[in-house]
Amino acid sequence: MAKNLIIYYSRKGENYVNGSIVDLKKGNTEICAEFIQKAVGGDLFEIQTVNEYSADYHKCTEEARKELKENARPELKKYLEEISNYNNIFVCGPCWWGTYPAAVFTQLERLDFTGKKVMALMTHEGSGLGSSERDLRKICKGARFGSGIAVHGADAEKAKSAVADWAKKNVGEMR
C-alpha cells in the first residue's frame, strides 16, 4: 500500500471568513489535512515557524506579502529531512497572496521529490488554487503531479466528502 504524507501549514486565530474577521480554534487547512488522513491514511506534518506571524489578521497578511515579495524563507521549529518512505505527498496551505505561505516553501526546498506524486490543497476565500500548482512544479523537482483542490475556507468543515474523494482519487484508492 502506498505511504502518504500530508504536509500542511494552517492558521488558527484571526482569519478572514466570508467577508468578516473571525476567531478560529482550528485552522481551515488543518481541518482539511485531517480529512485527507482519515480518507487515505498517512502521516501529518505541521509546518510551524520559529517567529510566529502576527495574531492580528491584517498585520499577518502584510507580513506574508513582504515575505513573498522578498522571497523569504522563514525558519521553522522543525523540519522534515527526507521523504524517501513516502509515495504520495499532499501539500496543504492557505492561499496567501496567490500561493502558499513562504514557510511551506522553506520546508519543500529541503526535500527530494524524485519519483513522488505531489498534490496541492489550498484553502481560500476566493482565490482558488492561485499559482500553488505552478509553484509546486518549480520546487518539487522530479515529482509527478496529481490534481489539486481548492477548498473555500468558510466551508472547510463541510468539505469532508469532497476532500476525501479527491484524496482517494489521487492515490488510486477507493476505501
VENVENCOR-V26472 format. One record per residue. N is the residue number from 0. OMEGA is omega in whole degrees, 0 to 359 (NA if undefined). Layout:
BEGIN
n->{N | N}
omega->{OMEGA | OMEGA}
END
This chain:
BEGIN
n->{0 | 1 | 2 | 3 | 4 | 5 | 6 | 7 | 8 | 9 | 10 | 11 | 12 | 13 | 14 | 15 | 16 | 17 | 18 | 19 | 20 | 21 | 22 | 23 | 24 | 25 | 26 | 27 | 28 | 29 | 30 | 31 | 32 | 33 | 34 | 35 | 36 | 37 | 38 | 39 | 40 | 41 | 42 | 43 | 44 | 45 | 46 | 47 | 48 | 49 | 50 | 51 | 52 | 53 | 54 | 55 | 56 | 57 | 58 | 59 | 60 | 61 | 62 | 63 | 64 | 65 | 66 | 67 | 68 | 69 | 70 | 71 | 72 | 73 | 74 | 75 | 76 | 77 | 78 | 79 | 80 | 81 | 82 | 83 | 84 | 85 | 86 | 87 | 88 | 89 | 90 | 91 | 92 | 93 | 94 | 95 | 96 | 97 | 98 | 99 | 100 | 101 | 102 | 103 | 104 | 105 | 106 | 107 | 108 | 109 | 110 | 111 | 112 | 113 | 114 | 115 | 116 | 117 | 118 | 119 | 120 | 121 | 122 | 123 | 124 | 125 | 126 | 127 | 128 | 129 | 130 | 131 | 132 | 133 | 134 | 135 | 136 | 137 | 138 | 139 | 140 | 141 | 142 | 143 | 144 | 145 | 146 | 147 | 148 | 149 | 150 | 151 | 152 | 153 | 154 | 155 | 156 | 157 | 158 | 159 | 160 | 161 | 162 | 163 | 164 | 165 | 166 | 167 | 168 | 169 | 170 | 171 | 172 | 173 | 174}
omega->{180 | 179 | 185 | 175 | 178 | 178 | 181 | 168 | 181 | 179 | 170 | 183 | 183 | 178 | 176 | 181 | 178 | 175 | 180 | 174 | 180 | 180 | 180 | 177 | 177 | 181 | 181 | 181 | 177 | 177 | 181 | 177 | 178 | 175 | 178 | 182 | 179 | 184 | 188 | 184 | 178 | 181 | 175 | 172 | 180 | 175 | 179 | 181 | 176 | 177 | 184 | 175 | 179 | 175 | 178 | 185 | 184 | 176 | 178 | 181 | 177 | 176 | 180 | 179 | 179 | 178 | 181 | 181 | 182 | 184 | 182 | 174 | 183 | 179 | 181 | 178 | 176 | 183 | 164 | 181 | 178 | 184 | 186 | 181 | 184 | 176 | 185 | 181 | 174 | 178 | 189 | 178 | 174 | 177 | 179 | 180 | 172 | 180 | 179 | 170 | 181 | 181 | 178 | 179 | 176 | 181 | 186 | 183 | 180 | 191 | 176 | 184 | 182 | 178 | 180 | 172 | 185 | 179 | 180 | 168 | 177 | 167 | 188 | 175 | 176 | 184 | 183 | 180 | 182 | 178 | 186 | 182 | 177 | 181 | 177 | 180 | 178 | 188 | 187 | 183 | 177 | 181 | 166 | 184 | 173 | 179 | 177 | 176 | 175 | 181 | 177 | 185 | 181 | 181 | 185 | 182 | 180 | 187 | 185 | 182 | 181 | 181 | 180 | 180 | 178 | 181 | 180 | 179 | 182 | 180 | 177 | 179 | 176 | 179 | NA}
END
